[in-house]
Amino acid sequence: MDYYWQLLAWGGEGWGDDFAWGLVMTLQVSVVAYAVAVLFGFLGAAGKLSKHRVPRFLAEIYTTVVRSLPELLVILLLYFSVASGAERLLKHFGLVAETFQFSSFWAAIIALAFVSGAFMTEVLRSAFLSVPPGQIEAAVSIGMPRRKVFTRIIFPQMMRHAVPGMGNLWLSITKESAIISVLGSFSELLYTGYRAAAGTKQYIFFYGLTAILFLAITLVSVLVIAQIERGLNRGHH
């Protein structure tokens, strides 16, 4: 038993600090990717709900392509194209020095968020369509500004319907964050578990520890999501 405690020690030959940093990296990637995915989701949903053909067509292409291909393949394609494309664009307009290199971290974040954003698009679109049209028409007919129609009528009801789906996507992103380990030396939880297991030959112990940490993230997230749902639904039953 003492041997396993030594494996989890901080510093030296222990892996405690590595797993702590891996947990932080996983949460950091998940939070930022989720925030960007929500942005992609709102843009995609707005496109799908648009009265204009071009935004509707682009949003449909976006969601169809992403959902039709393996997520890892889409992330790999985007990761390498976003990094090189952004570098060339910024250098072309003289916004950065010729030695500038686009952060691989942000390229990975954008790639992961782009994939998740396609699913977020459908969640937000469905949530918007769940709002009774009669309420929107009534608010407009009494002269309520469209901004207030959205903030006071559409958005609150939309979020009550969207939170379960958005919560599921958060759980999905926390697990998919492990994918970025194939893009470079991102020391998130799974990659840390792999390094520790390979370095010590204690595969069951370290992969089991990795699984426990992912499970802890999921359980805490489920509790938080349930609390948010209860708060939004209070007084609406």
Backbone as JSON, one array per atom type, in Angstrom:
{
  "sequence": "MDYYWQLLAWGGEGWGDDFAWGLVMTLQVSVVAYAVAVLFGFLGAAGKLSKHRVPRFLAEIYTTVVRSLPELLVILLLYFSVASGAERLLKHFGLVAETFQFSSFWAAIIALAFVSGAFMTEVLRSAFLSVPPGQIEAAVSIGMPRRKVFTRIIFPQMMRHAVPGMGNLWLSITKESAIISVLGSFSELLYTGYRAAAGTKQYIFFYGLTAILFLAITLVSVLVIAQIERGLNRGHH",
  "N": [[0.83, -1.21, 0.0], [1.96, 1.21, 0.76], [3.61, 1.66, -1.37], [1.9, 2.48, -3.43], [0.98, 4.88, -2.41], [3.33, 6.3, -2.56], [3.56, 6.51, -5.29], [1.67, 8.42, -5.76], [2.71, 10.65, -4.66], [3.84, 14.09, -4.32], [6.08, 15.63, -6.49], [9.5, 14.53, -7.11], [9.6, 11.08, -7.78], [6.95, 10.7, -7.72], [3.5, 10.99, -8.89], [1.57, 12.77, -8.22], [1.44, 15.65, -8.48], [1.44, 15.84, -11.24], [-1.02, 14.68, -11.95], [-2.72, 16.46, -10.69], [-2.24, 18.79, -12.17], [-3.05, 17.79, -14.63], [-5.78, 17.46, -14.17], [-6.54, 20.13, -13.81], [-5.9, 21.12, -16.37], [-7.69, 19.63, -17.96], [-10.17, 20.62, -17.02], [-9.85, 23.31, -17.65], [-9.61, 23.27, -20.48], [-12.12, 22.18, -21.06], [-13.97, 24.09, -20.03], [-13.37, 26.46, -21.51], [-13.66, 25.53, -24.16], [-16.33, 24.81, -24.07], [-17.61, 27.28, -23.66], [-16.97, 28.58, -26.08], [-18.23, 26.8, -27.8], [-20.91, 27.25, -27.15], [-21.19, 29.8, -28.24], [-20.78, 29.19, -30.99], [-23.02, 27.58, -31.2], [-25.21, 29.35, -30.78], [-24.88, 31.02, -33.01], [-25.17, 29.13, -35.07], [-27.8, 28.22, -34.56], [-29.22, 30.6, -34.93], [-28.74, 30.91, -37.64], [-30.07, 28.65, -38.7], [-32.67, 29.26, -38.04], [-33.13, 31.5, -39.46], [-34.77, 33.71, -41.79], [-33.65, 34.04, -44.18], [-32.15, 32.52, -47.02], [-29.37, 31.91, -47.43], [-27.91, 32.04, -44.84], [-29.36, 29.99, -43.6], [-28.77, 27.8, -45.21], [-25.96, 27.59, -44.89], [-25.79, 27.04, -42.14], [-27.09, 24.6, -42.08], [-25.38, 23.02, -43.61], [-23.12, 23.1, -41.98], [-23.97, 21.74, -39.55], [-24.73, 19.27, -40.62], [-22.4, 18.23, -41.88], [-20.56, 18.06, -39.71], [-21.89, 16.27, -38.0], [-21.91, 14.04, -39.55], [-19.39, 13.01, -39.86], [-16.6, 11.29, -38.28], [-15.86, 12.48, -35.04], [-13.22, 12.85, -34.13], [-11.81, 12.94, -36.54], [-12.8, 15.32, -37.71], [-11.9, 17.16, -35.8], [-9.11, 16.83, -36.03], [-8.71, 17.7, -38.71], [-9.58, 20.37, -38.52], [-7.88, 21.35, -36.53], [-5.28, 21.38, -37.68], [-5.76, 22.97, -39.91], [-6.84, 25.36, -38.88], [-4.77, 26.38, -37.26], [-2.59, 26.78, -39.11], [-3.89, 28.31, -41.07], [-4.8, 30.6, -39.67], [-2.37, 31.7, -38.89], [-1.2, 32.38, -41.39], [-3.07, 34.23, -42.35], [-3.0, 36.32, -40.43], [-0.32, 37.1, -40.68], [-0.29, 37.88, -43.33], [-1.78, 40.25, -43.35], [-0.13, 41.78, -41.88], [-0.41, 41.87, -39.13], [0.91, 40.48, -37.22], [4.23, 39.38, -36.27], [6.63, 37.81, -38.5], [7.65, 35.61, -37.28], [5.67, 34.68, -35.71], [3.64, 32.2, -34.13], [0.66, 30.41, -34.18], [-1.16, 29.63, -31.29], [-1.13, 26.31, -30.25], [-2.79, 25.36, -28.32], [-5.08, 27.03, -28.43], [-5.9, 26.45, -31.0], [-6.63, 23.79, -30.72], [-8.73, 24.1, -28.89], [-10.61, 25.61, -30.39], [-11.13, 23.8, -32.45], [-12.3, 21.63, -31.04], [-14.49, 22.96, -29.93], [-15.86, 23.74, -32.23], [-16.83, 21.34, -33.25], [-18.51, 20.5, -31.11], [-20.2, 22.65, -31.13], [-21.93, 22.23, -33.28], [-23.73, 20.33, -32.36], [-24.71, 21.77, -30.23], [-26.05, 23.72, -31.61], [-28.4, 22.42, -32.52], [-29.61, 21.87, -30.09], [-30.17, 24.45, -29.06], [-31.74, 25.49, -31.11], [-34.01, 23.81, -31.03], [-34.86, 24.45, -28.47], [-35.58, 27.13, -28.78], [-37.74, 26.87, -30.56], [-39.54, 25.72, -28.88], [-40.73, 27.68, -27.43], [-43.85, 29.18, -26.98], [-45.38, 30.5, -29.85], [-47.47, 32.32, -29.72], [-47.07, 33.89, -27.44], [-44.88, 35.44, -28.13], [-45.91, 36.85, -30.32], [-47.95, 38.27, -29.04], [-46.49, 39.94, -27.33], [-45.08, 41.5, -29.18], [-47.21, 42.74, -30.44], [-48.17, 44.52, -28.54], [-46.32, 46.43, -28.61], [-43.82, 45.97, -27.46], [-40.32, 46.29, -27.4], [-38.12, 44.49, -29.61], [-35.75, 43.58, -28.5], [-36.36, 43.41, -25.78], [-38.37, 41.54, -25.94], [-36.93, 39.3, -26.55], [-35.15, 39.08, -24.3], [-36.87, 38.97, -22.09], [-38.98, 37.23, -22.61], [-38.47, 35.21, -24.63], [-35.76, 34.22, -24.15], [-35.61, 33.39, -21.3], [-37.52, 31.23, -21.21], [-36.55, 29.66, -23.22], [-34.07, 28.85, -22.2], [-34.86, 27.21, -20.08], [-35.73, 24.97, -21.41], [-33.44, 24.33, -22.77], [-31.34, 23.76, -21.02], [-31.1, 20.97, -20.05], [-30.14, 19.61, -22.41], [-27.88, 21.2, -22.96], [-26.46, 20.68, -20.68], [-25.87, 17.96, -21.01], [-24.17, 18.17, -23.18], [-22.04, 19.53, -22.02], [-21.06, 17.52, -20.32], [-20.28, 15.75, -22.27], [-18.23, 17.2, -23.55], [-16.31, 17.38, -21.5], [-15.4, 14.78, -21.46], [-14.59, 14.45, -24.11], [-12.47, 16.16, -24.16], [-10.23, 14.74, -23.73], [-9.44, 13.96, -26.2], [-7.74, 15.85, -27.27], [-5.21, 15.15, -26.58], [-4.04, 13.74, -28.6], [-3.25, 15.64, -30.32], [-0.98, 16.94, -29.64], [1.45, 17.77, -27.11], [-0.4, 17.91, -24.83], [-1.03, 17.91, -21.56], [-3.44, 16.67, -20.34], [-5.91, 14.89, -18.35], [-6.2, 12.15, -19.34], [-3.91, 11.79, -20.92], [-1.96, 12.2, -19.0], [-2.5, 10.02, -17.33], [-1.83, 7.98, -19.1], [0.95, 8.44, -19.45], [1.87, 8.06, -16.83], [1.13, 5.39, -16.37], [2.57, 4.06, -18.37], [5.16, 4.71, -17.61], [5.51, 3.51, -15.13], [4.49, 0.99, -15.29], [2.21, 0.35, -13.98], [-0.56, -0.18, -14.91], [-3.35, -0.76, -14.41], [-3.76, 0.57, -11.97], [-3.19, 3.34, -12.51], [-4.78, 3.93, -14.77], [-7.19, 3.34, -13.64], [-7.28, 5.31, -11.63], [-7.4, 7.56, -13.27], [-9.91, 7.15, -14.42], [-11.53, 7.39, -12.14], [-11.17, 10.11, -11.51], [-12.27, 11.36, -13.78], [-14.87, 10.43, -13.44], [-15.51, 11.73, -11.06], [-15.56, 14.41, -11.91], [-17.77, 14.24, -13.61], [-19.88, 13.5, -11.84], [-19.99, 15.69, -10.05], [-20.62, 17.67, -11.91], [-23.14, 16.79, -12.8], [-24.67, 17.16, -10.47], [-24.53, 19.96, -10.22], [-25.76, 20.77, -12.62], [-28.33, 19.71, -12.24], [-29.14, 21.29, -10.1], [-29.21, 23.81, -11.31], [-31.25, 23.37, -13.18], [-33.44, 22.95, -11.44], [-33.58, 25.49, -10.3], [-34.25, 27.1, -12.54], [-36.71, 26.03, -13.22], [-38.3, 26.54, -11.09], [-41.38, 27.53, -9.87], [-42.64, 27.23, -12.3], [-44.16, 25.01, -12.77]],
  "CA": [[0.0, 0.0, 0.0], [2.86, 2.36, 0.82], [4.15, 1.87, -2.72], [0.93, 3.25, -4.22], [1.0, 6.25, -1.9], [4.53, 6.92, -3.11], [3.27, 6.85, -6.7], [0.82, 9.62, -5.78], [3.4, 11.74, -3.97], [4.13, 15.29, -5.11], [7.51, 15.8, -6.73], [10.3, 13.32, -7.18], [9.09, 10.05, -8.67], [5.49, 10.64, -7.57], [2.72, 11.55, -9.99], [0.47, 13.56, -7.68], [1.37, 16.98, -9.09], [1.08, 15.68, -12.65], [-2.46, 14.45, -12.04], [-3.38, 17.72, -10.32], [-2.15, 19.66, -13.34], [-3.89, 17.18, -15.66], [-7.17, 17.79, -13.84], [-6.71, 21.56, -14.11], [-5.88, 21.26, -17.82], [-8.95, 19.09, -18.48], [-11.24, 21.57, -16.7], [-9.59, 24.53, -18.41], [-9.99, 23.0, -21.87], [-13.57, 21.95, -21.11], [-14.7, 25.35, -19.8], [-13.17, 27.38, -22.64], [-14.26, 24.92, -25.34], [-17.79, 24.87, -23.91], [-18.02, 28.67, -23.89], [-16.89, 28.84, -27.52], [-19.26, 25.96, -28.41], [-22.18, 27.96, -26.98], [-21.18, 30.85, -29.25], [-21.05, 28.53, -32.27], [-24.39, 27.09, -31.16], [-26.14, 30.46, -31.0], [-24.75, 31.43, -34.41], [-25.77, 28.08, -35.89], [-29.25, 28.23, -34.36], [-29.72, 31.8, -35.61], [-28.71, 30.62, -39.07], [-31.12, 27.69, -39.04], [-33.98, 29.89, -37.85], [-33.18, 32.71, -40.28], [-35.7, 33.73, -42.93], [-32.84, 34.14, -45.39], [-31.73, 31.21, -47.48], [-27.93, 31.68, -47.31], [-27.55, 31.61, -43.47], [-29.99, 28.7, -43.33], [-28.01, 26.79, -45.95], [-24.65, 27.44, -44.25], [-25.99, 26.37, -40.85], [-27.45, 23.2, -42.36], [-24.13, 22.36, -44.04], [-22.28, 22.99, -40.77], [-24.43, 20.67, -38.66], [-24.76, 17.98, -41.33], [-21.03, 17.74, -42.08], [-19.96, 17.7, -38.43], [-22.55, 15.08, -37.44], [-21.75, 12.9, -40.47], [-18.0, 12.54, -39.84], [-16.06, 11.0, -36.94], [-15.48, 13.72, -34.36], [-11.76, 12.97, -34.11], [-11.38, 13.36, -37.88], [-13.12, 16.75, -37.85], [-10.99, 17.91, -34.92], [-7.78, 16.81, -36.64], [-8.72, 18.57, -39.89], [-9.69, 21.76, -38.08], [-6.7, 21.71, -35.75], [-4.15, 21.72, -38.55], [-6.13, 24.06, -40.83], [-7.03, 26.6, -38.11], [-3.46, 26.88, -36.84], [-1.83, 27.3, -40.26], [-4.69, 29.34, -41.73], [-4.78, 31.83, -38.86], [-1.01, 32.26, -38.98], [-1.01, 33.0, -42.71], [-3.95, 35.39, -42.46], [-2.47, 37.39, -39.59], [0.95, 37.56, -41.26], [-0.6, 38.54, -44.61], [-2.24, 41.62, -43.07], [0.88, 42.45, -41.08], [-0.87, 42.04, -37.75], [1.86, 39.81, -36.33], [5.57, 39.21, -36.84], [6.8, 36.6, -39.32], [8.01, 34.49, -36.4], [4.5, 34.33, -34.89], [3.04, 30.88, -34.26], [-0.65, 30.33, -33.54], [-1.14, 28.72, -30.14], [-1.73, 24.99, -30.48], [-3.85, 25.23, -27.33], [-6.29, 27.65, -28.94], [-6.32, 25.7, -32.19], [-7.33, 22.6, -30.21], [-9.98, 24.57, -28.29], [-11.53, 25.99, -31.47], [-11.52, 22.58, -33.14], [-13.22, 20.9, -30.18], [-15.71, 23.76, -29.8], [-16.55, 23.73, -33.52], [-17.57, 20.07, -33.31], [-19.57, 20.54, -30.11], [-21.13, 23.71, -31.51], [-22.94, 21.69, -34.2], [-24.76, 19.71, -31.52], [-25.31, 22.86, -29.47], [-26.97, 24.38, -32.54], [-29.68, 21.72, -32.5], [-30.2, 22.04, -28.75], [-30.7, 25.81, -28.95], [-32.83, 25.64, -32.09], [-35.18, 23.12, -30.48], [-35.32, 25.21, -27.31], [-36.26, 28.32, -29.29], [-39.02, 26.46, -31.15], [-40.45, 25.29, -27.81], [-41.4, 28.87, -26.89], [-45.13, 29.38, -27.68], [-45.36, 31.67, -30.75], [-48.49, 33.28, -29.31], [-46.5, 34.82, -26.46], [-44.02, 36.37, -28.88], [-46.8, 37.71, -31.11], [-48.65, 39.16, -28.12], [-45.53, 40.94, -26.86], [-44.81, 42.41, -30.3], [-48.43, 43.49, -30.75], [-48.36, 45.61, -27.58], [-45.24, 47.39, -28.81], [-42.59, 45.67, -26.72], [-39.14, 46.23, -28.28], [-37.69, 43.11, -29.88], [-34.7, 43.2, -27.55], [-37.02, 42.99, -24.54], [-39.09, 40.3, -26.24], [-35.95, 38.2, -26.45], [-34.57, 38.94, -22.96], [-37.88, 38.73, -21.06], [-39.94, 36.18, -22.96], [-37.87, 34.09, -25.36], [-34.55, 33.65, -23.54], [-35.84, 32.6, -20.07], [-38.2, 29.97, -21.52], [-35.62, 28.9, -24.06], [-33.05, 28.25, -21.34], [-35.45, 26.11, -19.3], [-35.77, 23.79, -22.28], [-32.11, 24.04, -23.32], [-30.36, 23.35, -20.0], [-30.77, 19.53, -20.06], [-29.28, 19.31, -23.56], [-26.6, 21.88, -22.78], [-25.75, 19.94, -19.63], [-25.33, 16.74, -21.62], [-23.03, 18.56, -24.02], [-20.92, 19.82, -21.11], [-20.51, 16.23, -19.91], [-19.61, 15.2, -23.45], [-16.99, 17.95, -23.78], [-15.31, 17.01, -20.49], [-14.81, 13.5, -21.88], [-13.92, 14.63, -25.4], [-11.24, 16.94, -23.97], [-9.12, 13.79, -23.79], [-9.03, 13.8, -27.6], [-6.67, 16.79, -27.65], [-3.9, 14.57, -26.29], [-3.46, 13.25, -29.86], [-2.87, 16.79, -31.13], [0.3, 17.49, -29.18], [1.81, 17.44, -25.73], [-1.36, 18.49, -23.88], [-1.01, 17.0, -20.41], [-4.71, 16.57, -19.64], [-6.0, 13.72, -17.48], [-5.95, 10.87, -19.99], [-2.5, 11.73, -21.32], [-1.2, 12.03, -17.76], [-2.67, 8.63, -16.94], [-1.05, 7.16, -20.03], [2.37, 8.61, -19.13], [2.14, 7.44, -15.54], [1.01, 3.94, -16.52], [3.69, 3.58, -19.2], [6.42, 4.9, -16.9], [5.6, 2.66, -13.93], [3.89, -0.32, -15.62], [1.04, 0.15, -13.12], [-1.63, 0.22, -15.83], [-4.67, -0.79, -13.78], [-3.82, 1.6, -10.93], [-3.24, 4.71, -13.04], [-5.97, 4.1, -15.6], [-8.3, 3.37, -12.69], [-7.27, 6.64, -11.03], [-7.89, 8.48, -14.3], [-11.36, 6.93, -14.53], [-12.15, 7.95, -10.93], [-11.15, 11.57, -11.62], [-13.29, 11.72, -14.77], [-16.16, 10.17, -12.81], [-15.74, 12.81, -10.09], [-15.97, 15.59, -12.69], [-19.12, 14.0, -14.1], [-20.84, 13.51, -10.74], [-20.13, 17.08, -9.6], [-21.31, 18.39, -12.98], [-24.55, 16.37, -12.78], [-25.3, 17.83, -9.33], [-24.64, 21.39, -10.54], [-26.76, 20.9, -13.69], [-29.63, 19.46, -11.62], [-29.47, 22.48, -9.3], [-29.57, 24.88, -12.26], [-32.57, 23.02, -13.71], [-34.45, 23.23, -10.4], [-33.71, 26.94, -10.17], [-34.95, 27.65, -13.7], [-38.08, 25.51, -13.29], [-39.04, 26.92, -9.89], [-42.53, 28.39, -10.15], [-43.16, 27.05, -13.66], [-44.82, 23.71, -12.87]],
  "C": [[0.87, 1.26, 0.0], [3.42, 2.7, -0.57], [3.21, 2.74, -3.55], [0.83, 4.69, -3.72], [2.22, 7.01, -2.42], [4.32, 7.33, -4.57], [2.45, 8.13, -6.81], [1.46, 10.8, -5.07], [3.64, 12.91, -4.92], [5.64, 15.44, -5.24], [8.24, 14.48, -6.75], [9.75, 12.34, -8.2], [7.58, 9.88, -8.56], [4.78, 11.35, -8.71], [1.58, 12.45, -9.51], [0.32, 14.92, -8.33], [1.0, 16.91, -10.56], [-0.42, 15.48, -12.83], [-3.24, 15.7, -11.65], [-3.39, 18.68, -11.5], [-3.01, 19.11, -14.48], [-5.36, 17.48, -15.43], [-7.47, 19.24, -14.16], [-6.78, 21.78, -15.62], [-7.19, 20.76, -18.44], [-10.1, 20.06, -18.23], [-11.08, 22.86, -17.49], [-10.02, 24.37, -19.86], [-11.5, 22.88, -21.99], [-14.36, 23.25, -20.99], [-14.59, 26.28, -21.0], [-13.83, 26.82, -23.9], [-15.78, 24.99, -25.27], [-18.31, 26.28, -24.18], [-18.01, 29.01, -25.37], [-17.95, 28.02, -28.26], [-20.64, 26.61, -28.29], [-22.3, 29.08, -28.0], [-21.48, 30.28, -30.63], [-22.51, 28.07, -32.33], [-25.41, 28.18, -31.41], [-26.09, 30.94, -32.45], [-25.41, 30.42, -35.33], [-27.28, 28.06, -35.78], [-29.89, 29.44, -35.04], [-29.76, 31.59, -37.11], [-29.83, 29.7, -39.48], [-32.51, 28.3, -38.94], [-34.16, 31.14, -38.71], [-34.2, 32.57, -41.42], [-34.94, 33.77, -44.25], [-32.22, 32.79, -45.74], [-30.25, 30.92, -47.22], [-27.53, 31.28, -45.88], [-28.13, 30.24, -43.12], [-29.21, 27.56, -43.97], [-26.67, 26.52, -45.28], [-24.76, 26.7, -42.92], [-26.32, 24.9, -41.04], [-26.22, 22.41, -42.78], [-23.24, 22.09, -42.83], [-22.69, 21.8, -39.91], [-24.39, 19.3, -39.34], [-23.36, 17.39, -41.47], [-20.42, 17.26, -40.76], [-20.56, 16.42, -37.87], [-22.36, 13.85, -38.31], [-20.35, 12.29, -40.42], [-17.57, 12.18, -38.42], [-15.54, 12.28, -36.29], [-13.96, 13.92, -34.35], [-11.23, 13.43, -35.45], [-11.62, 14.84, -38.1], [-12.17, 17.6, -37.03], [-9.58, 17.95, -35.5], [-7.7, 17.74, -37.84], [-8.72, 20.03, -39.48], [-8.43, 22.22, -37.35], [-5.56, 22.17, -36.65], [-4.49, 22.86, -39.51], [-6.28, 25.39, -40.1], [-5.68, 27.21, -37.75], [-2.71, 27.52, -38.0], [-2.57, 28.44, -40.95], [-4.66, 30.66, -40.99], [-3.41, 32.5, -38.92], [-0.82, 33.01, -40.29], [-1.84, 34.27, -42.85], [-3.4, 36.57, -41.66], [-1.17, 37.97, -40.14], [0.71, 38.32, -42.56], [-1.0, 40.0, -44.4], [-1.27, 42.38, -42.17], [0.5, 42.68, -39.64], [0.07, 41.39, -36.74], [3.21, 39.7, -37.04], [5.65, 37.9, -37.62], [7.13, 35.38, -38.47], [6.82, 34.01, -35.56], [4.01, 32.92, -35.18], [1.73, 30.84, -33.5], [-0.62, 29.28, -32.44], [-1.84, 27.4, -30.46], [-2.87, 24.74, -29.49], [-5.15, 25.8, -27.87], [-6.8, 26.97, -30.2], [-7.11, 24.46, -31.76], [-8.69, 22.98, -29.62], [-11.02, 24.86, -29.36], [-12.03, 24.75, -32.21], [-12.55, 21.79, -32.34], [-14.55, 21.63, -30.06], [-16.53, 23.75, -31.09], [-17.4, 22.47, -33.65], [-18.75, 20.1, -32.34], [-20.63, 21.58, -30.45], [-22.22, 23.24, -32.45], [-24.08, 21.05, -33.42], [-25.47, 20.76, -30.66], [-26.33, 23.62, -30.32], [-28.35, 23.75, -32.48], [-30.38, 21.87, -31.16], [-30.87, 23.4, -28.64], [-31.83, 26.06, -29.93], [-34.12, 25.0, -31.56], [-35.75, 23.89, -29.29], [-36.07, 26.46, -27.74], [-37.65, 27.96, -29.82], [-40.02, 26.01, -30.09], [-41.19, 26.46, -27.18], [-42.7, 29.09, -27.67], [-45.12, 30.63, -28.55], [-46.35, 32.74, -30.34], [-47.97, 34.3, -28.33], [-45.64, 35.88, -27.15], [-44.88, 37.36, -29.65], [-47.52, 38.71, -30.22], [-47.73, 40.28, -27.64], [-45.23, 41.97, -27.95], [-46.01, 43.3, -30.57], [-48.68, 44.64, -29.78], [-47.21, 46.62, -27.63], [-43.98, 47.15, -28.03], [-41.41, 45.59, -27.68], [-38.64, 44.8, -28.43], [-36.59, 42.64, -28.93], [-35.31, 42.71, -26.25], [-37.83, 41.72, -24.75], [-38.15, 39.11, -26.07], [-35.51, 37.99, -25.0], [-35.61, 38.56, -21.9], [-38.81, 37.56, -21.35], [-39.25, 34.96, -23.58], [-36.75, 33.43, -24.56], [-34.82, 32.86, -22.26], [-36.5, 31.25, -20.34], [-37.3, 29.05, -22.34], [-34.59, 28.17, -23.21], [-33.6, 27.1, -20.51], [-35.48, 24.83, -20.11], [-34.37, 23.37, -22.73], [-31.15, 23.44, -22.3], [-30.08, 21.84, -19.98], [-29.84, 19.13, -21.21], [-27.92, 19.96, -23.45], [-25.77, 21.19, -21.7], [-25.12, 18.67, -20.16], [-24.12, 17.04, -22.49], [-21.81, 18.93, -23.17], [-20.25, 18.51, -20.68], [-19.74, 15.59, -21.07], [-18.27, 15.88, -23.7], [-15.91, 17.58, -22.76], [-14.63, 15.69, -20.85], [-14.04, 13.65, -23.19], [-12.64, 15.45, -25.28], [-10.02, 16.03, -24.01], [-8.6, 13.62, -25.21], [-7.84, 14.69, -27.93], [-5.29, 16.23, -27.35], [-3.24, 14.03, -27.56], [-2.95, 14.4, -30.71], [-1.5, 17.35, -30.74], [0.52, 17.11, -27.74], [0.9, 18.18, -24.75], [-1.49, 17.52, -22.71], [-2.33, 17.05, -19.65], [-4.77, 15.22, -18.93], [-5.62, 12.41, -18.17], [-4.49, 10.71, -20.39], [-1.6, 11.54, -20.1], [-1.29, 10.58, -17.27], [-1.87, 7.69, -17.81], [0.44, 7.22, -19.69], [2.73, 7.9, -17.83], [2.11, 5.91, -15.65], [2.19, 3.37, -17.3], [5.01, 3.68, -18.45], [6.62, 3.98, -15.72], [5.13, 1.23, -14.16], [2.71, -0.66, -14.71], [-0.21, 0.59, -13.9], [-2.99, 0.28, -15.15], [-4.8, 0.34, -12.76], [-4.01, 2.99, -11.53], [-4.42, 4.93, -13.98], [-7.22, 4.11, -14.73], [-8.42, 4.73, -12.02], [-7.81, 7.68, -12.01], [-9.4, 8.38, -14.44], [-12.09, 7.54, -13.34], [-12.22, 9.47, -11.02], [-12.17, 12.06, -12.65], [-14.69, 11.52, -14.18], [-16.51, 11.26, -11.8], [-16.2, 14.08, -10.79], [-17.42, 15.44, -13.13], [-20.15, 14.11, -12.98], [-21.07, 14.93, -10.21], [-20.92, 17.89, -10.63], [-22.8, 18.06, -12.98], [-25.29, 17.06, -11.64], [-25.53, 19.31, -9.62], [-25.73, 21.61, -11.59], [-28.16, 20.71, -13.12], [-30.09, 20.66, -10.8], [-29.89, 23.64, -10.2], [-30.96, 24.62, -12.83], [-33.66, 23.32, -12.7], [-34.67, 24.72, -10.24], [-34.5, 27.56, -11.31], [-36.41, 27.23, -13.74], [-38.92, 25.89, -12.08], [-40.17, 27.89, -10.25], [-43.11, 28.23, -11.53], [-43.79, 25.68, -13.85], [-46.32, 23.9, -12.79]]
}
